[in-house]
Amino acid sequence: MSTLIPERPAPEKTGSPPGGPQGPATRSLLLRRLSVMSPLARRLSALAALAVVLVPFAAVLWGSGAWPGELGVDVSGPLDDLSQWIVDNRDTSPIFLYFLLHISNTSVDAVDGVYSVLDGLGWPGVTAAAVLLAWCAGGASRAGLKVAAVALGAFAGCGLLGMWDPAMLTLALMTVAVAVSVVVGFALGLAAGLSRPVDRALRPVLDTMQVLPAFAYLLPFVLVFGTGSPAALLATVIYAAPPMARLTALGLRDADPSVLEASASLGASSRQQLLKARLPLARKELLLGLNQTIMMALSMVVIASVIGAGGLGDEVYSALSTVDVGAALAAGIPIVLIAVWLDRTTEAAGERIGAPPTADGPRLLRGGPAWAVAAVGTVLAFAVGKVAGATQWPAGWTVDISGSVNSFQEWTVDNVHAGVPVLGGTEVWASNFTVWILNPLRDVLQGAPWWSLLLLVAALALLVGNWRNALGATAALAATGVLGVWGNTLDTLSQVLAALALTLLLGVAVGILAARVGWVERVLRPVLDVLQTLPQFVYLIPVVALFGVGRAAAITAAVAYALPAVVRITTQGLKKTDPAALEAARSLGATGAQQLRQVQLPLARPALLLAVNQGVVLVLAVVIVGGLVGGGALGYDVVFGLSRGDLGVGLVAGAAIVCLGLVLDRVTQPTVRETDH
């Protein structure tokens, strides 16, 4: 651009430009030079000029220490007053009697209704229904048989581990929660995908829904709805709906423009374009959103058990409270099995949408009659079970694995925790990681002047966005100081940054490998399902046994929990690369590395940014749970607030975590420029 604008000849040394040093010629030259500066350079220049003015002022007025106390606001008192008002008026206020009570009753009725159906079918009927429905979803082919085998193995595993009844209660709760989450998430994603202003408005809402730790919003729900299914259901919906919304919006925005132009040229209305073009083109993202919603909903069952949700989560929580890893794993495995069954069944059904019917398999299991066959098979299995009196899973058909698991854990700790030749063991790794990485990072953040961190966040946000982006990030970080938790926020930030760096390095590398090597993706798929579906608490006991109590254990659990989502989204984004672009690169002689670096990664940029976003969210979630195992900082405050019923401490720490999540989102997620259309 600068080559198109001729430069003014340099003035003679003996004189000044026409009009003097501040004449019209000089001003014209300055305006020309400013006009060729990039918008980013202009914004950073303005920020630098602002810093020159504000930094000396801040240094003189507040020094160079932590957030000044006079800039803080005490919100704990009003929150405690609100908590007391809820307790005093829960049984008399109209808003409770005529609105919230109906929500509570509807939630209980929905969960109880689904559970009654499952309990009435008994284990023969439920297993038959799952197998037949999976077969119908996969089609009358070899693929359908594989999906049916997964369903059979999942429900047989729940029974063999002695967890049939808790599994049915969990399945009832998750069925309702996932249904509501998908409806809410799809509606939000549809609005965001079709409207840029709505997308910008929803981003902080979705961030808040997903970043606010469950422990923080469980307390208000318990105060309003009491313990039980309603609070657990609403908490699960808040946590599980955002992935569906984000991926729906991503799929709609990334629809092939040529297809949309072709449909418009044929006279298709906006509604027809949505139903016939955008949604079919976004099928992969919709399926991935459904997958992530299922995984996140099931990951909430343990946390929901804290407030009386029951089911498998209650079994896991009870086992972990007695440090019984074997019993916790015996209850955690059925959660994974249920997730795998739902994942495979919904994916198989989605892949058949719009696909031509297959000619293989029994004729009766093709098309519409297949669902009737599934219904008849379920009824027959239910009738046989009733006649045989075998509706409850037989007690003699169970296997106790807790003893073997506990023995293996003890052996692993004895041989890996310490004393390993050369390597030293996990205890040494945790100590070195804490001393050489976590402590210096925390000390640098806490020792830096507060205003310098605000300027750094503003500059980073400007690099990827605009002034609105920078102001939002700066205000979010400043809010943690106003709330009086500046030091704890920076401590948590150091843990999140370390965990996020490890997660992205490992996740992107593994995602690239899985996208380019088919068998790697197939092998990793069940592993990722297990890692992502295991409840967050289940990770804590093994990592504490291996790494000891402290921040290293919390970070290890966070990396293990966040890694699957990053790997999945990275793999999906790279595999979706336009084949024509790859073929063009090959025809020009590009090597595999060049194709990856110059074609696939740039084209997969939206998916990679989404992977970063999900990495931030999931790392934050588990780092906070890590407050139970010595992570400290905001995580400890949130857990303390829930355990003591202290709404002030818990919600203030939760709000600070939301602000921290918003900061990380704004400095990693580019915003749409004003010139974009």
C-alpha positions as CSV (number, residue, x, y, z in Angstrom):
1,M,0.0,0.0,0.0
2,S,2.8,2.4,0.8
3,T,4.3,2.0,-2.7
4,L,1.2,3.6,-4.2
5,I,1.8,6.9,-2.3
6,P,4.8,8.9,-3.5
7,E,6.8,10.4,-0.7
8,R,7.4,14.1,-0.5
9,P,11.0,15.1,-1.4
10,A,13.1,15.8,1.7
11,P,13.3,19.5,2.5
12,E,16.5,21.4,2.0
13,K,18.8,21.5,5.0
14,T,18.9,25.3,4.9
15,G,15.2,25.7,5.3
16,S,11.9,24.4,6.4
17,P,9.0,23.0,4.5
18,P,6.6,25.6,3.1
19,G,4.6,27.0,5.8
20,G,7.3,26.6,8.5
21,P,7.8,23.7,10.9
22,Q,4.1,23.4,11.6
23,G,2.9,24.5,8.2
24,P,0.4,22.9,5.9
25,A,3.0,20.8,4.1
26,T,4.3,19.3,7.3
27,R,0.8,18.4,8.5
28,S,0.0,16.9,5.1
29,L,3.2,14.8,5.2
30,L,2.3,13.6,8.7
31,L,-1.2,12.7,7.7
32,R,0.1,10.8,4.7
33,R,2.4,8.8,6.8
34,L,-0.3,8.0,9.3
35,S,-2.6,6.9,6.5
36,V,-0.2,4.2,5.4
37,M,0.1,2.8,9.0
38,S,-1.8,-0.3,9.6
39,P,-4.9,-0.1,11.9
40,L,-3.0,-2.3,14.4
41,A,0.0,0.0,14.4
42,R,-2.2,3.0,15.0
43,R,-4.0,1.3,17.9
44,L,-0.7,0.2,19.5
45,S,0.7,3.7,19.0
46,A,-2.3,5.2,20.7
47,L,-1.9,2.8,23.6
48,A,1.8,3.6,23.9
49,A,1.0,7.3,24.1
50,L,-1.7,6.6,26.7
51,A,0.8,4.6,28.7
52,V,3.3,7.4,28.6
53,V,0.7,9.6,30.3
54,L,-0.9,7.1,32.7
55,V,2.1,5.1,33.9
56,P,3.9,7.9,35.7
57,F,0.6,9.0,37.2
58,A,-0.2,5.5,38.4
59,A,3.4,5.0,39.8
60,V,3.2,8.2,41.8
61,L,-0.3,7.7,43.1
62,W,-0.3,4.0,43.8
63,G,3.3,2.8,43.7
64,S,4.3,-0.4,42.0
65,G,2.7,-3.0,44.3
66,A,-0.5,-5.0,44.2
67,W,-4.0,-3.6,43.6
68,P,-4.6,-0.7,46.0
69,G,-7.1,-1.2,48.7
70,E,-8.9,2.1,48.1
71,L,-9.9,0.9,44.6
72,G,-11.7,-2.1,46.0
73,V,-15.4,-2.6,46.7
74,D,-16.8,-4.9,49.3
75,V,-19.6,-7.0,47.7
76,S,-19.6,-9.9,50.2
77,G,-21.9,-8.1,52.6
78,P,-24.7,-7.5,50.0
79,L,-24.4,-11.1,48.8
80,D,-24.7,-12.5,52.3
81,D,-27.8,-10.3,52.7
82,L,-29.2,-11.7,49.5
83,S,-28.5,-15.2,50.7
84,Q,-30.4,-14.6,53.9
85,W,-33.3,-13.0,52.0
86,I,-33.6,-16.1,49.8
87,V,-33.7,-18.4,52.9
88,D,-36.3,-16.2,54.6
89,N,-38.6,-15.8,51.6
90,R,-38.2,-19.1,49.7
91,D,-41.6,-20.4,50.9
92,T,-43.6,-17.1,50.7
93,S,-42.4,-14.9,47.9
94,P,-44.5,-14.9,44.7
95,I,-41.5,-15.3,42.4
96,F,-40.8,-18.6,44.2
97,L,-44.3,-19.8,44.4
98,Y,-45.5,-19.0,40.9
99,F,-42.4,-19.3,38.8
100,L,-39.4,-21.0,40.3
101,L,-41.5,-23.7,42.0
102,H,-43.0,-24.6,38.6
103,I,-39.5,-25.0,37.1
104,S,-38.5,-27.2,40.0
105,N,-41.6,-29.4,39.8
106,T,-41.3,-29.7,36.0
107,S,-37.6,-30.8,36.4
108,V,-38.5,-33.4,39.0
109,D,-41.4,-34.7,36.9
110,A,-39.3,-35.0,33.8
111,V,-36.5,-36.9,35.5
112,D,-38.8,-39.1,37.5
113,G,-40.8,-39.8,34.3
114,V,-37.8,-41.0,32.4
115,Y,-36.5,-43.0,35.3
116,S,-39.9,-44.7,35.7
117,V,-39.9,-45.8,32.1
118,L,-36.3,-47.2,32.4
119,D,-37.2,-48.9,35.7
120,G,-40.4,-50.3,34.2
121,L,-38.6,-51.8,31.2
122,G,-36.1,-53.6,33.5
123,W,-32.6,-54.6,32.4
124,P,-33.8,-56.8,29.5
125,G,-36.0,-54.1,28.1
126,V,-33.5,-51.3,28.5
127,T,-30.7,-53.3,27.0
128,A,-32.8,-54.5,24.1
129,A,-34.0,-51.0,23.4
130,A,-30.5,-49.6,23.4
131,V,-29.2,-52.4,21.1
132,L,-32.0,-52.2,18.6
133,L,-32.0,-48.4,18.5
134,A,-28.3,-48.3,18.0
135,W,-28.7,-50.9,15.2
136,C,-31.4,-48.8,13.6
137,A,-29.2,-45.6,13.9
138,G,-26.2,-47.3,12.3
139,G,-28.3,-49.0,9.6
140,A,-28.7,-52.6,8.5
141,S,-25.0,-53.1,7.8
142,R,-21.7,-53.9,9.4
143,A,-21.5,-50.4,10.8
144,G,-24.9,-50.8,12.4
145,L,-23.8,-54.1,14.0
146,K,-20.7,-52.4,15.5
147,V,-22.9,-49.6,17.0
148,A,-25.3,-52.3,18.4
149,A,-22.3,-54.2,19.9
150,V,-21.1,-51.0,21.6
151,A,-24.6,-50.5,23.1
152,L,-24.7,-54.1,24.3
153,G,-21.3,-53.9,25.9
154,A,-22.1,-50.6,27.6
155,F,-25.2,-51.8,29.4
156,A,-23.7,-55.2,30.2
157,G,-20.8,-53.4,31.8
158,C,-23.1,-51.3,33.9
159,G,-24.7,-54.4,35.2
160,L,-21.6,-56.5,35.7
161,L,-20.0,-53.7,37.8
162,G,-23.0,-53.7,40.1
163,M,-24.1,-50.2,39.0
164,W,-27.4,-50.9,37.2
165,D,-29.7,-48.9,39.4
166,P,-27.4,-45.8,39.8
167,A,-26.7,-46.0,36.0
168,M,-30.5,-45.8,35.3
169,L,-30.9,-42.8,37.6
170,T,-27.9,-41.0,36.0
171,L,-29.2,-41.9,32.5
172,A,-32.6,-40.4,33.4
173,L,-31.0,-37.1,34.6
174,M,-28.6,-36.9,31.7
175,T,-31.4,-37.6,29.1
176,V,-33.3,-34.6,30.3
177,A,-30.2,-32.4,30.8
178,V,-28.8,-33.2,27.4
179,A,-32.1,-32.7,25.6
180,V,-32.5,-29.2,27.3
181,S,-28.9,-28.3,26.6
182,V,-29.1,-29.3,23.0
183,V,-32.3,-27.2,22.4
184,V,-30.9,-24.2,24.3
185,G,-27.4,-24.5,22.7
186,F,-28.8,-24.9,19.2
187,A,-31.1,-21.9,19.5
188,L,-28.3,-19.7,20.8
189,G,-25.9,-21.0,18.1
190,L,-28.4,-20.5,15.4
191,A,-28.8,-16.9,16.4
192,A,-25.1,-16.3,16.7
193,G,-24.3,-18.1,13.4
194,L,-26.8,-15.9,11.4
195,S,-26.0,-12.6,13.0
196,R,-22.6,-11.1,13.8
197,P,-24.0,-8.6,16.4
198,V,-25.7,-11.5,18.2
199,D,-22.5,-13.5,18.1
200,R,-20.6,-10.7,19.7
201,A,-23.3,-10.2,22.3
202,L,-23.5,-13.9,23.2
203,R,-19.8,-14.5,23.5
204,P,-19.5,-13.1,27.1
205,V,-22.7,-14.9,28.0
206,L,-21.4,-18.2,26.8
207,D,-18.1,-17.6,28.4
208,T,-19.8,-16.9,31.7
209,M,-22.0,-20.0,31.5
210,Q,-19.0,-22.2,30.8
211,V,-16.2,-20.6,32.8
212,L,-18.1,-20.0,36.0
213,P,-17.1,-23.0,38.1
214,A,-19.9,-25.4,39.1
215,F,-19.2,-25.0,42.7
216,A,-19.9,-21.3,42.5
217,Y,-23.3,-21.6,40.9
218,L,-24.4,-24.7,42.8
219,L,-24.7,-22.6,45.9
220,P,-27.3,-20.2,44.5
221,F,-29.3,-23.1,42.9
222,V,-29.3,-24.9,46.2
223,L,-30.5,-21.8,48.0
224,V,-33.3,-21.3,45.5
225,F,-34.3,-24.9,44.6
226,G,-32.9,-26.9,47.5
227,T,-30.9,-30.1,47.0
228,G,-32.0,-32.7,44.4
229,S,-32.7,-33.0,40.7
230,P,-33.7,-29.3,39.9
231,A,-30.5,-27.7,41.0
232,A,-28.4,-30.5,39.5
233,L,-30.3,-30.3,36.2
234,L,-30.0,-26.5,35.8
235,A,-26.3,-26.6,36.7
236,T,-25.7,-29.3,34.1
237,V,-27.6,-27.3,31.4
238,I,-25.5,-24.2,32.1
239,Y,-22.3,-26.1,31.8
240,A,-23.2,-28.3,28.8
241,A,-25.1,-25.9,26.5
242,P,-22.2,-23.6,25.4
243,P,-20.3,-26.2,23.3
244,M,-23.4,-26.8,21.3
245,A,-24.0,-23.1,20.8
246,R,-20.4,-22.4,19.8
247,L,-20.1,-25.3,17.3
248,T,-23.5,-24.6,15.8
249,A,-22.5,-21.0,15.2
250,L,-19.1,-22.1,13.8
251,G,-20.7,-24.5,11.4
252,L,-23.2,-21.9,10.1
253,R,-20.6,-19.2,9.6
254,D,-18.2,-21.6,7.8
255,A,-20.8,-22.7,5.2
256,D,-19.4,-22.8,1.7
257,P,-20.2,-19.4,0.2
258,S,-20.5,-20.9,-3.4
259,V,-23.3,-23.2,-2.2
260,L,-25.1,-20.2,-0.6
261,E,-24.7,-18.1,-3.7
262,A,-26.0,-20.9,-5.9
263,S,-29.0,-21.4,-3.7
264,A,-29.7,-17.6,-3.7
265,S,-29.4,-17.5,-7.5
266,L,-32.1,-20.2,-7.7
267,G,-34.4,-18.0,-5.7
268,A,-34.2,-19.7,-2.3
269,S,-35.4,-17.7,0.6
270,S,-33.4,-17.2,3.7
271,R,-35.3,-19.9,5.5
272,Q,-34.8,-22.3,2.6
273,Q,-31.1,-21.5,2.5
274,L,-30.9,-22.3,6.2
275,L,-32.8,-25.6,6.0
276,K,-31.4,-26.8,2.7
277,A,-27.9,-25.4,2.7
278,R,-26.5,-24.1,5.9
279,L,-27.6,-26.8,8.3
280,P,-26.7,-29.7,6.1
281,L,-23.3,-28.2,5.5
282,A,-22.8,-27.7,9.3
283,R,-23.7,-31.3,10.0
284,K,-20.2,-32.2,11.2
285,E,-20.1,-29.3,13.6
286,L,-23.6,-30.1,14.9
287,L,-22.6,-33.7,15.6
288,L,-19.4,-32.5,17.3
289,G,-21.4,-30.1,19.4
290,L,-23.8,-32.8,20.4
291,N,-20.8,-35.0,21.3
292,Q,-19.2,-32.3,23.4
293,T,-22.6,-31.5,25.1
294,I,-23.0,-35.2,26.1
295,M,-19.5,-35.4,27.4
296,M,-19.7,-32.3,29.5
297,A,-23.2,-33.2,30.8
298,L,-21.9,-36.5,32.0
299,S,-18.8,-35.0,33.5
300,M,-21.1,-33.0,35.8
301,V,-22.7,-36.0,37.5
302,V,-20.2,-36.2,40.3
303,I,-20.4,-32.5,41.0
304,A,-24.1,-32.7,40.9
305,S,-24.0,-35.5,43.4
306,V,-22.7,-32.9,46.0
307,I,-26.2,-31.4,46.0
308,G,-28.1,-34.7,46.1
309,A,-28.5,-35.6,42.4
310,G,-27.8,-39.3,43.3
311,G,-26.9,-41.9,40.7
312,L,-23.4,-42.8,39.6
313,G,-22.1,-39.4,40.8
314,D,-23.1,-40.1,44.3
315,E,-21.3,-43.5,44.2
316,V,-18.1,-41.8,42.9
317,Y,-18.3,-39.0,45.4
318,S,-18.8,-41.4,48.3
319,A,-15.9,-43.6,47.2
320,L,-13.6,-40.6,46.8
321,S,-14.5,-39.3,50.3
322,T,-13.1,-42.5,51.7
323,V,-10.1,-42.5,49.2
324,D,-11.3,-45.7,47.7
325,V,-10.0,-45.4,44.1
326,G,-11.3,-48.9,43.2
327,A,-14.8,-48.1,44.1
328,A,-14.7,-44.7,42.5
329,L,-13.4,-46.3,39.2
330,A,-16.1,-49.0,39.4
331,A,-18.7,-46.2,39.4
332,G,-16.8,-44.0,36.9
333,I,-16.5,-46.7,34.2
334,P,-20.3,-46.9,33.7
335,I,-20.3,-43.1,33.1
336,V,-17.8,-43.7,30.4
337,L,-19.8,-46.6,28.9
338,I,-23.0,-44.5,28.8
339,A,-21.1,-41.7,27.1
340,V,-19.6,-44.0,24.5
341,W,-23.0,-45.5,23.7
342,L,-24.6,-42.1,23.3
343,D,-21.7,-40.8,21.2
344,R,-21.6,-43.8,18.8
345,T,-25.4,-43.9,18.4
346,T,-25.9,-40.2,17.7
347,E,-22.9,-40.1,15.4
348,A,-24.2,-43.1,13.4
349,A,-27.6,-41.5,13.1
350,G,-26.1,-38.2,12.0
351,E,-23.9,-39.9,9.3
352,R,-27.0,-41.5,7.7
353,I,-28.8,-38.1,7.4
354,G,-29.0,-37.3,3.7
355,A,-27.1,-40.5,2.8
356,P,-28.6,-42.8,0.2
357,P,-30.1,-46.0,1.6
358,T,-27.9,-49.1,1.7
359,A,-28.9,-52.3,-0.1
360,D,-27.3,-54.6,2.4
361,G,-28.8,-56.2,5.5
362,P,-32.3,-57.5,6.1
363,R,-35.0,-55.7,4.2
364,L,-37.1,-55.3,7.3
365,L,-34.3,-53.2,8.9
366,R,-34.1,-50.6,6.1
367,G,-35.7,-47.2,6.4
368,G,-38.8,-46.5,8.5
369,P,-39.9,-50.0,9.4
370,A,-36.6,-50.4,11.4
371,W,-37.9,-48.2,14.2
372,A,-41.0,-50.2,14.4
373,V,-38.9,-53.4,14.7
374,A,-36.9,-51.8,17.5
375,A,-40.1,-50.9,19.4
376,V,-41.5,-54.4,19.0
377,G,-38.2,-56.0,20.1
378,T,-38.1,-53.8,23.2
379,V,-41.7,-54.7,24.1
380,L,-40.9,-58.4,23.7
381,A,-37.8,-58.1,25.8
382,F,-39.8,-56.3,28.5
383,A,-42.5,-59.0,28.4
384,V,-39.9,-61.8,28.7
385,G,-38.2,-60.1,31.6
386,K,-41.5,-59.6,33.4
387,V,-42.6,-63.2,32.9
388,A,-39.2,-64.5,34.1
389,G,-39.1,-62.1,37.0
390,A,-35.7,-60.7,35.9
391,T,-36.4,-57.0,35.7
392,Q,-33.6,-56.3,38.2
393,W,-30.0,-57.1,37.3
394,P,-29.1,-60.4,39.0
395,A,-26.8,-60.0,42.0
396,G,-24.8,-63.1,41.0
397,W,-23.9,-61.5,37.7
398,T,-21.6,-58.8,39.2
399,V,-17.8,-58.5,39.4
400,D,-16.0,-56.6,42.1
401,I,-12.9,-54.7,40.6
402,S,-12.2,-52.3,43.5
403,G,-9.8,-54.6,45.2
404,S,-7.6,-55.2,42.1
405,V,-7.7,-51.5,41.2
406,N,-6.6,-50.5,44.7
407,S,-3.8,-53.0,44.6
408,F,-2.6,-51.8,41.3
409,Q,-2.7,-48.2,42.5
410,E,-0.6,-49.1,45.5
411,W,2.0,-50.9,43.3
412,T,2.2,-47.9,40.9
413,V,2.7,-45.4,43.7
414,D,5.4,-47.6,45.3
415,N,7.3,-47.9,42.0
416,V,6.7,-44.6,40.3
417,H,6.2,-42.0,43.0
418,A,9.8,-41.8,44.1
419,G,13.1,-43.6,43.8
420,V,13.0,-44.2,40.0
421,P,16.6,-44.5,38.7
422,V,17.7,-41.4,36.6
423,L,14.1,-40.1,36.3
424,G,13.6,-39.6,40.0
425,G,9.8,-40.3,39.9
426,T,6.6,-38.3,39.7
427,E,7.3,-36.6,43.1
428,V,10.5,-35.2,41.8
429,W,8.8,-34.0,38.5
430,A,6.1,-32.3,40.5
431,S,8.6,-30.6,42.8
432,N,10.8,-29.4,39.9
433,F,7.8,-28.2,37.9
434,T,6.6,-26.2,40.9
435,V,10.0,-24.7,41.8
436,W,11.2,-23.9,38.3
437,I,7.9,-23.0,36.5
438,L,4.9,-22.3,38.7
439,N,6.6,-20.4,41.5
440,P,8.6,-18.0,39.2
441,L,5.5,-17.4,37.0
442,R,3.4,-16.7,40.1
443,D,6.0,-14.4,41.6
444,V,6.4,-12.4,38.4
445,L,2.7,-11.9,38.0
446,Q,2.1,-11.0,41.7
447,G,5.3,-8.8,41.8
448,A,4.5,-6.8,38.7
449,P,2.7,-3.4,39.2
450,W,-1.0,-3.8,38.8
451,W,-1.3,-1.1,36.1
452,S,1.5,-2.8,34.0
453,L,-0.5,-6.0,33.9
454,L,-3.6,-4.0,32.7
455,L,-1.5,-2.4,30.0
456,L,-0.1,-5.8,28.9
457,V,-3.5,-7.3,28.7
458,A,-4.8,-4.3,26.7
459,A,-1.8,-4.6,24.2
460,L,-2.3,-8.4,23.8
461,A,-6.1,-7.9,23.2
462,L,-5.3,-5.2,20.6
463,L,-3.0,-7.6,18.7
464,V,-5.9,-9.9,18.1
465,G,-8.9,-7.5,18.2
466,N,-10.0,-3.9,18.4
467,W,-10.4,-1.3,21.1
468,R,-13.6,-2.8,22.3
469,N,-11.8,-6.1,22.7
470,A,-9.0,-4.5,24.7
471,L,-11.3,-2.5,26.9
472,G,-13.3,-5.6,27.8
473,A,-10.2,-7.6,28.7
474,T,-8.7,-4.8,30.7
475,A,-12.0,-4.2,32.6
476,A,-12.4,-7.9,33.3
477,L,-8.9,-8.1,34.9
478,A,-9.4,-4.8,36.8
479,A,-12.7,-6.2,38.2
480,T,-10.8,-8.9,40.0
481,G,-8.9,-6.2,41.8
482,V,-12.1,-4.3,42.6
483,L,-13.5,-7.5,44.1
484,G,-10.5,-7.7,46.4
485,V,-9.1,-11.0,45.0
486,W,-6.2,-9.6,42.9
487,G,-3.5,-11.8,44.5
488,N,-5.5,-15.0,44.3
489,T,-6.5,-14.3,40.7
490,L,-2.9,-14.0,39.6
491,D,-2.0,-17.2,41.5
492,T,-4.8,-19.0,39.6
493,L,-3.7,-17.3,36.4
494,S,-0.2,-18.7,36.7
495,Q,-1.6,-22.2,37.1
496,V,-4.0,-21.8,34.2
497,L,-1.2,-20.5,31.9
498,A,1.0,-23.4,32.7
499,A,-1.7,-26.0,32.2
500,L,-3.0,-24.3,29.0
501,A,0.5,-24.2,27.5
502,L,1.0,-28.0,28.1
503,T,-2.6,-28.8,26.9
504,L,-2.2,-26.8,23.6
505,L,1.3,-28.2,22.9
506,L,0.2,-31.8,23.4
507,G,-3.3,-31.4,22.0
508,V,-2.4,-29.7,18.7
509,A,0.5,-32.1,18.1
510,V,-1.7,-35.2,18.7
511,G,-4.5,-33.6,16.7
512,I,-2.3,-33.1,13.7
513,L,-1.1,-36.7,13.9
514,A,-4.6,-38.0,14.2
515,A,-5.8,-35.9,11.3
516,R,-3.0,-37.2,9.0
517,V,-2.9,-40.8,10.1
518,G,-6.2,-42.6,10.1
519,W,-5.3,-45.5,12.4
520,V,-4.1,-43.1,15.1
521,E,-7.5,-41.4,15.2
522,R,-9.2,-44.7,15.5
523,V,-7.0,-45.8,18.3
524,L,-7.2,-42.5,20.1
525,R,-11.0,-42.3,19.9
526,P,-11.9,-44.6,22.8
527,V,-9.0,-43.2,24.9
528,L,-10.3,-39.7,24.4
529,D,-13.8,-40.8,25.3
530,V,-12.6,-42.2,28.5
531,L,-10.5,-39.2,29.4
532,Q,-13.2,-36.7,28.6
533,T,-16.0,-38.6,30.2
534,L,-14.4,-39.6,33.5
535,P,-15.7,-37.2,36.2
536,Q,-13.3,-34.5,37.2
537,F,-13.0,-35.8,40.7
538,V,-11.8,-39.2,39.5
539,Y,-8.6,-37.6,38.2
540,L,-7.8,-36.1,41.6
541,I,-7.1,-39.2,43.6
542,P,-4.6,-40.8,41.2
543,V,-2.7,-37.5,40.5
544,V,-2.5,-36.8,44.2
545,A,-1.1,-40.3,44.8
546,L,1.5,-39.8,42.0
547,F,2.3,-36.1,42.4
548,G,1.4,-35.3,46.0
549,V,-0.9,-32.6,47.2
550,G,-0.2,-29.2,45.5
551,R,-0.6,-27.2,42.4
552,A,1.2,-29.7,40.2
553,A,-1.5,-32.3,40.9
554,A,-4.2,-29.8,40.0
555,I,-2.4,-28.9,36.8
556,T,-1.9,-32.5,35.8
557,A,-5.6,-33.3,36.3
558,A,-6.5,-30.2,34.2
559,V,-4.3,-31.2,31.3
560,A,-5.7,-34.7,31.3
561,Y,-9.3,-33.4,31.3
562,A,-8.8,-30.6,28.7
563,L,-6.6,-32.5,26.3
564,P,-9.4,-34.6,24.6
565,A,-11.4,-31.6,23.5
566,V,-8.4,-29.9,22.0
567,V,-7.4,-33.0,20.1
568,R,-10.9,-33.6,18.8
569,I,-11.4,-30.1,17.5
570,T,-7.9,-29.8,16.0
571,T,-8.4,-33.1,14.2
572,Q,-11.9,-32.1,12.9
573,G,-10.6,-28.7,11.7
574,L,-7.6,-30.2,9.8
575,K,-9.7,-33.0,8.2
576,K,-12.2,-30.5,7.0
577,T,-9.6,-28.7,4.9
578,D,-10.8,-28.1,1.3
579,P,-9.5,-31.1,-0.8
580,A,-9.0,-28.8,-3.8
581,A,-6.6,-26.6,-1.9
582,L,-4.6,-29.7,-0.8
583,E,-4.6,-31.0,-4.4
584,A,-3.4,-27.7,-5.7
585,A,-0.5,-27.7,-3.2
586,R,0.5,-31.2,-4.1
587,S,0.4,-30.3,-7.8
588,L,2.9,-27.5,-7.1
589,G,5.2,-30.0,-5.4
590,A,4.6,-29.1,-1.8
591,T,5.8,-31.6,0.8
592,G,3.6,-32.9,3.5
593,A,5.1,-30.5,6.0
594,Q,4.5,-27.6,3.6
595,Q,0.9,-28.6,3.0
596,L,0.3,-28.7,6.8
597,R,2.1,-25.4,7.5
598,Q,0.9,-23.4,4.5
599,V,-2.5,-24.9,3.7
600,Q,-4.1,-27.0,6.4
601,L,-3.2,-24.9,9.5
602,P,-4.2,-21.6,8.0
603,L,-7.5,-23.0,6.7
604,A,-8.2,-24.6,10.0
605,R,-7.7,-21.4,11.9
606,P,-11.3,-21.1,13.2
607,A,-11.2,-24.6,14.6
608,L,-7.8,-24.0,16.2
609,L,-9.1,-20.9,17.8
610,L,-12.1,-22.8,19.1
611,A,-9.7,-25.4,20.5
612,V,-7.8,-22.7,22.4
613,N,-11.1,-21.4,23.7
614,Q,-12.3,-24.9,24.9
615,G,-8.8,-25.5,26.4
616,V,-9.1,-22.3,28.4
617,V,-12.6,-23.2,29.7
618,L,-11.8,-26.8,30.6
619,V,-8.4,-26.0,32.2
620,L,-10.1,-23.4,34.3
621,A,-12.8,-25.8,35.4
622,V,-10.4,-28.4,36.7
623,V,-7.8,-26.0,38.1
624,I,-10.7,-24.7,40.3
625,V,-11.6,-28.3,41.4
626,G,-7.9,-28.6,42.1
627,G,-8.5,-26.4,45.1
628,L,-9.6,-29.6,46.8
629,V,-6.1,-31.0,46.4
630,G,-3.9,-28.1,47.4
631,G,-4.3,-25.9,44.3
632,G,-5.3,-23.0,46.5
633,A,-6.1,-19.5,45.3
634,L,-9.6,-18.9,43.8
635,G,-10.3,-22.7,43.6
636,Y,-10.0,-23.0,47.4
637,D,-12.3,-19.9,47.9
638,V,-15.0,-21.4,45.7
639,V,-14.9,-24.8,47.5
640,F,-14.8,-23.1,50.8
641,G,-17.8,-20.9,49.9
642,L,-19.9,-24.0,48.9
643,S,-18.9,-26.1,51.9
644,R,-19.7,-23.3,54.4
645,G,-22.7,-21.9,52.6
646,D,-20.9,-18.6,52.3
647,L,-22.4,-16.9,49.2
648,G,-20.1,-13.9,49.5
649,V,-16.8,-15.8,49.4
650,G,-18.0,-18.4,46.8
651,L,-19.6,-16.0,44.3
652,V,-16.9,-13.4,44.5
653,A,-14.3,-16.1,43.7
654,G,-16.5,-17.4,41.0
655,A,-17.0,-14.0,39.5
656,A,-13.2,-13.5,39.5
657,I,-12.8,-16.8,37.7
658,V,-15.3,-15.6,35.0
659,C,-13.3,-12.4,34.7
660,L,-10.2,-14.4,34.3
661,G,-11.8,-16.6,31.6
662,L,-13.0,-13.5,29.8
663,V,-9.4,-12.0,29.8
664,L,-8.0,-15.2,28.4
665,D,-10.7,-15.4,25.8
666,R,-10.2,-11.8,24.6
667,V,-6.4,-12.2,24.3
668,T,-6.7,-15.5,22.3
669,Q,-9.8,-15.1,20.2
670,P,-9.6,-12.5,17.3
671,T,-12.7,-10.3,16.9
672,V,-14.2,-9.4,13.6
673,R,-12.9,-6.1,12.3
674,E,-15.3,-3.3,11.6
675,T,-14.5,-3.6,7.9
676,D,-15.6,-7.3,7.7
677,H,-18.9,-8.1,6.2
